[in-house]
Amino acid sequence: MTTLTMKFGGTSVGSAEALTQAADIVLDQARQWDHLVVVVSAMSGVTDALIRGAQTAAAGDDRTFRAVVADLRVRHYRVVDALLSPTDEQGRLLAVVDEYLDEFAAFCRSVHVLGEATPRAMDAIASLGERLSARILAALLRRRGVRSEAVDATELIVTDGAFQNAVPLREATCARVAARLTPLLEQGLIPVVTGFIGATENGVTTTLGRGGSDYSAAILANCLDAQADYRPVEVWIWTDVDGVMTADPRIAPDARVVPTLSYSEVSELAYFGAKVLHPRTIRPVVERGIPLWVKNTFNPTCAGTRIAKEAENTPGTVKAVTAIRGLSMVTVEGRGMMGVPGIAARTFAAVASQGASVLMISQSSSEQSISFVIPTASAPPVIGAIEEEMALELARRDIDRVWSLDDVVIVTAVGAGMRTTPGVAARVFGALGRGGVNVIAIAQGSSDCSISLVVLADDAARAVQQIHQEVILHD
């Protein structure tokens, strides 16, 4: 018995036309698979609007959230009116839209009075967009003659209590999937599940982090694959591009679709800035060896990108280049650091104390400096924490200074077998040299499929273009 889990992103459900196209795809695939599960994001822009309304309410503004309610009501009404007639479920669905937007307004009024939006409250607010889009798509499928039911992922995905970035608990989640989702599949229904959200074991709503609908689809597929009656399982991510691209088309207009990627390669791309997949999506499919596809809702005949366990191209081939912006490189330097044990450990303990994420590390072989890249917003508190931790070393001049270089970008070239293939780095850095791009720092991880380098923000587009043109397209 074959099972397909399909996730539709915000642009894929962002209008009546997009939802109609998504429904066409669902109907087409329902004829080809034994079981079908659909996961949806909120309509494009809705989650951002909900968060903005709540945050401004907490800051004392009682007008913005009212404007957000009015805008979202008009937008969802128009979609429902376009897709459903009064003889269908139009009236009931409009009442559902009112119910959820009234709930949002009530949350915002409470937040305004309290002057604070807690992470728990923000998760409850941010979840409303997915709940609306799931109900609209399920109603559209029913109007098209398919048995379908909207299912809140709060009934399926069990998480810890880390609000706004919750971690799913696999065993509890798979038990819920078996109890709630599989009976629907056995009845021949197509469940339309809310992406992005889950709930604690006590039923309190949580979210999986921005972009987490990809993760939701992968988690559900993982649990279904654990049930022998539902194998083989695949995951298809429907978005507004033809697949994973060799580069951002806005930077490299000649970017093209990468036909195949390994799990490792796409994990590197997701981590280092590619927007197609949520970085955590890969883990649940890797655990079960589940094939993953990235496809275009608005060009469904395009094959897209297939992501599987092993790379299928020649080792050492650079397949894609990506970039992360909004970063700073923090450097701890001093001649007194050489040979002194514990400096790096204390440095990164100070970084961790500020909750900062380190994206890349580079250290000189002389041990006289260590540099790492973090989001720019984290740089001032991190520098302060390191200076406090190293106060004695700074006073003795063992450490000369702790400083940051702002407005830097990590550019990463990705392809399996890069570390063990002679000449790959030479091609990358040769292309950058010919483009006049100065490289500030370099790191090649143990993953064997990426080389990362730091450049100034002004050089980032040129760096991506040079690697794309001279290394990827000419391989």
Summary of the structure (lengths in Angstrom):
residues: 475
radius of gyration: 24.3
end to end distance: 40.7
largest distance: 80.9
contacts: 1721
relative contact order: 0.10
helix: 45%
strand: 21%
